[in-house]
Amino acid sequence: MKRKENYLKSKDLLPVAHSVRKIGTLSFVFMWISMAVVLAAFAIGGSGVQSLPLGLVVLATVIGSLLIGLFITIIGDIGIEHGLSFPVYMRAPFGTIGTHIPSVIRGVAASCWFGINTYFGATAMNSILNVLIAFDNWFLCFLLFALLQLLNTAMGIKAVERFTDLAAPVIILISAWMYTTLSESAGEGGRDVWTWIENPTTGIAAFTAFMIVIMGNMGFWATLATDIPSISRYIKAPKYERSWLKRNKSSLIGSMVALPLTQTFMVIIGAVSYIAVQNYDPVVALQQSASGFVLGVLLLMIVFAQWSTNIAANLVPAATIFSNVGGPKMPFWMGVFLAGIIGCFSQPWSLFEMLNTVLLIVGGILSAIVGILFSDYYLLRKRRVNVKELYELQGQYKYYYGFNGAGFISWAIGGGVATFFSAYSFLVGFFVGALLYYVLGKFWWFVKYPQKEIEDPSDEKYLGITVGRDWDIPLEEEEGISLPLSTSKVET
């Protein structure tokens, strides 16, 4: 006789074993390069040089990218240490049912990003076809491009790694070509890209503009800062390694080196595009500054960029989230196509027009979640997690009817304050969310709902790869019978 179906368990949501983690340091670097080459980043540079010189825009971008890269690495340890995805770990700070609310918001946001990137990739594809065979139907390109990405992603994470390994070096070379072309075009118009400013600002206005560029860059990757465990759980890391730095080496190099370098270069291209032709949409900019074979090759860069970014940064996290919400009846591939449908119906051609404002708001709201994750994982649980209970219907993470009150109160207040102080959105949301959650969790919620790993902070019981453990979670259970996954053996 079978027990009641456990909707918290499905094959795609179980902890990833050490033996099946295939993303190495170089692959993760290439994945970051591919993810960071995205058209929306051009908007940050294009809007930045309207009030600041390019040098200050670059400095603000480097600062923002390094900060968000650090946050991504810190939260990514959840995946590396325990092999857990974002929506599964969110059961700890939000509850087994409560996890669905912030997770679905993140999933919808990722789906909308998929739509935006697909739209611009499709316009570039349409322009290439127009040059080659006089074809002109961007919407048909949009549908075809979306379908190709969805099929690629549904093939699994290894397909993602293979694609980004191919795309990254091509993107680097073509990006350099694009920068040279646009710089020459700006010079021909009598505008020095490093000194030109459309509307110069000074004093407080200049500082505010500087901070907006920083927060814009952080808000740009706030979505990935929340659910980076969904990707980092596939990153190879040494077992029995007590050093946090050594264990997270691949994550650090990808998020603290590859991300800032690539993001900064993309922002520079957006700025130069605006300076050259008063438009930071590279499709428009390139059509005005290049032609023939050169134009076709540069537009191809845009297609590669949107494809690789969408797979790793948007479709994989969104599909994992939707799979978590749907349980065993929603496999990963189905989550991929649901994300694609949402992205296509979001009318991405309209969303891009208000992107800069949205980045500050969304960044602030999601930064509170990053702060809560940090506080829950590092400050309260000290990286120890009772992983098996995350998959139990009546376990310690059920809390009050499946909701963690400390998490939702902290998120509401942290996100609200961050939205009010939009020029400092990410930092405000992070620190307010983290502080509130720590106080509410330590002195209220976890007094009412005791947590085993907090009361008994045992390394051997509650750490993962640090003590050489692969978490063994049975996928199916019958009375008296346990059927574990073959890839999830416990090693002690």
Disulfide bonds with the S-S distance in Angstrom:
none
